Amino acid sequence: MFRYIFSLVFIVLVVGCTYIVKPQNEQNKLYNMLLSLDKNVSKIEAKRLSKEIVFFSRKLKQQYQPLIEPHFNNFLVNVGLKKQGLCYEWSDALYIHFVNQSYKDFRFHLIVSNKGEYWSEHNAFAITNSKDNISEGIIIDLWRDIDGMYINYIIKDKSYQWSLRKNRECVI
């Protein structure tokens, strides 16, 4: 009996620690990627932005409560069993949150792949430095990763071909 209780406690601690550590890993990865955008990027600003993105993404995960798989989540939203959680809702929420904040070294964008294609259109949030074009930016995609966030350089994202999404009409 003691062995079963010990095993259960051990599993809870390991799983709990793994969940706690992941946001720190995401924050460190994002911080390093933000610094790589330009040699003149402020380390303080990159640290603040990476921390805020991880914090806000966790808040959105709690709000949207994504389920097993993103496409199944979309199905539930589209049939009215869930209130929100479509890809554009994730990217709009990030954009609205960050676009009017004071980050002098970074610009925030909405990006889209397969625009207008009902079954394959995908929207995400992107960060560039103040001089870069969108292809040299970083993608933050909360829809794609149920447990965390997909972070990558836009040019290295092999799943989608991204372009700037102008006039998305989300409320700022």
C-alpha positions as CSV (number, residue, x, y, z in Angstrom):
1,M,0.0,0.0,0.0
2,F,2.8,2.4,0.9
3,R,4.5,1.7,-2.4
4,Y,1.3,2.7,-4.3
5,I,0.9,5.9,-2.3
6,F,4.6,6.8,-2.8
7,S,4.3,6.1,-6.5
8,L,1.3,8.3,-6.8
9,V,2.9,11.1,-5.0
10,F,6.1,10.7,-7.1
11,I,4.1,10.9,-10.3
12,V,2.1,13.9,-9.2
13,L,5.4,15.7,-8.3
14,V,7.1,14.8,-11.6
15,V,4.1,15.8,-13.7
16,G,3.5,19.0,-11.7
17,C,7.2,20.0,-12.0
18,T,7.1,19.3,-15.7
19,Y,4.1,21.6,-16.1
20,I,5.7,24.3,-14.0
21,V,9.1,24.1,-15.9
22,K,7.6,24.3,-19.4
23,P,6.7,28.0,-19.2
24,Q,10.2,28.9,-18.1
25,N,11.6,26.9,-21.1
26,E,9.3,28.7,-23.4
27,Q,10.2,32.1,-21.9
28,N,14.0,31.3,-22.3
29,K,13.5,30.1,-25.9
30,L,11.5,33.2,-26.8
31,Y,13.9,35.6,-25.0
32,N,16.8,34.2,-27.0
33,M,14.9,34.4,-30.3
34,L,13.9,38.0,-29.6
35,L,17.5,38.9,-29.0
36,S,18.5,37.2,-32.3
37,L,16.3,39.5,-34.3
38,D,18.8,42.3,-34.1
39,K,22.0,43.0,-32.2
40,N,20.6,46.2,-30.9
41,V,17.5,44.7,-29.3
42,S,17.3,45.7,-25.6
43,K,17.9,42.7,-23.3
44,I,15.6,44.2,-20.7
45,E,12.8,44.7,-23.3
46,A,13.2,41.2,-24.7
47,K,13.1,39.7,-21.2
48,R,9.9,41.7,-20.3
49,L,8.2,40.8,-23.6
50,S,9.1,37.1,-23.4
51,K,7.8,37.0,-19.8
52,E,4.6,38.8,-20.7
53,I,3.9,36.6,-23.7
54,V,4.2,33.4,-21.7
55,F,2.1,34.9,-18.8
56,F,-0.6,36.1,-21.2
57,S,-0.7,32.9,-23.2
58,R,-1.3,30.9,-20.0
59,K,-4.1,33.3,-19.2
60,L,-5.6,32.7,-22.6
61,K,-5.3,28.9,-22.2
62,Q,-7.3,29.1,-19.0
63,Q,-9.9,31.3,-20.7
64,Y,-10.3,29.2,-23.9
65,Q,-9.7,25.8,-22.2
66,P,-8.5,24.0,-25.4
67,L,-9.2,20.3,-25.6
68,I,-7.4,17.3,-27.0
69,E,-6.7,18.5,-30.6
70,P,-7.0,21.9,-32.3
71,H,-9.2,20.8,-35.1
72,F,-11.6,19.0,-32.7
73,N,-11.6,22.2,-30.7
74,N,-12.7,24.1,-33.9
75,F,-15.5,21.6,-34.4
76,L,-16.8,22.2,-30.9
77,V,-16.7,26.0,-31.4
78,N,-18.3,25.8,-34.8
79,V,-21.2,23.6,-33.6
80,G,-21.7,25.8,-30.5
81,L,-20.5,23.5,-27.8
82,K,-17.6,25.8,-27.0
83,K,-17.7,29.5,-26.9
84,Q,-14.2,30.3,-28.3
85,G,-10.9,28.9,-29.4
86,L,-10.5,29.3,-33.1
87,C,-7.0,30.2,-34.4
88,Y,-7.9,33.8,-35.2
89,E,-9.3,34.3,-31.7
90,W,-6.0,33.3,-30.2
91,S,-4.0,35.6,-32.6
92,D,-6.4,38.5,-32.2
93,A,-6.2,38.3,-28.4
94,L,-2.4,38.4,-28.5
95,Y,-2.4,41.2,-31.0
96,I,-4.9,43.3,-29.1
97,H,-3.0,42.8,-25.9
98,F,0.4,43.8,-27.3
99,V,-0.1,46.2,-30.2
100,N,-0.5,49.3,-28.0
101,Q,2.1,48.5,-25.4
102,S,5.4,50.3,-25.3
103,Y,8.0,48.1,-26.8
104,K,10.3,50.2,-28.9
105,D,12.4,47.4,-30.3
106,F,9.5,45.2,-31.4
107,R,6.5,45.3,-33.8
108,F,3.4,43.1,-33.6
109,H,1.6,41.6,-36.5
110,L,-1.3,39.3,-37.5
111,I,-0.2,36.7,-40.1
112,V,-2.2,34.3,-42.2
113,S,-1.7,31.2,-44.2
114,N,-4.1,30.0,-46.9
115,K,-6.2,33.1,-46.6
116,G,-9.8,32.6,-47.6
117,E,-9.6,28.7,-47.7
118,Y,-12.3,27.5,-45.4
119,W,-10.6,24.2,-44.3
120,S,-7.0,25.3,-44.3
121,E,-6.8,29.0,-43.4
122,H,-4.7,29.6,-40.3
123,N,-4.0,32.7,-38.4
124,A,-1.2,33.5,-35.9
125,F,0.6,36.3,-34.1
126,A,4.1,37.5,-35.1
127,I,6.8,39.6,-33.7
128,T,9.5,41.5,-35.7
129,N,12.0,44.0,-34.7
130,S,11.4,47.6,-35.7
131,K,13.3,47.2,-38.9
132,D,12.6,43.6,-40.1
133,N,10.0,42.4,-42.6
134,I,7.5,39.7,-41.6
135,S,9.5,36.8,-43.1
136,E,12.3,37.6,-40.6
137,G,10.0,37.5,-37.6
138,I,8.9,35.1,-34.9
139,I,5.6,33.2,-34.9
140,I,3.7,32.7,-31.7
141,D,0.9,30.2,-32.3
142,L,-1.2,29.2,-29.3
143,W,-3.8,27.3,-31.2
144,R,-1.4,24.7,-32.6
145,D,0.0,23.5,-29.2
146,I,-2.7,22.6,-26.6
147,D,-0.2,22.4,-23.8
148,G,1.9,25.4,-24.5
149,M,2.8,27.6,-27.5
150,Y,4.4,27.0,-30.8
151,I,7.4,29.4,-31.1
152,N,9.5,29.5,-34.2
153,Y,11.1,31.7,-36.8
154,I,8.4,32.3,-39.5
155,I,10.9,31.3,-42.2
156,K,11.5,28.0,-40.4
157,D,7.8,27.1,-40.0
158,K,7.4,24.2,-42.5
159,S,3.7,23.7,-41.8
160,Y,2.5,27.0,-43.2
161,Q,3.5,29.7,-45.7
162,W,2.8,32.9,-43.8
163,S,2.0,36.4,-45.1
164,L,1.0,39.6,-43.3
165,R,-2.7,39.8,-42.5
166,K,-3.8,43.3,-43.2
167,N,-7.2,44.7,-42.1
168,R,-8.1,41.7,-39.9
169,E,-10.6,44.0,-38.3
170,C,-10.0,42.8,-34.7
171,V,-11.0,45.5,-32.2
172,I,-8.1,47.3,-30.7
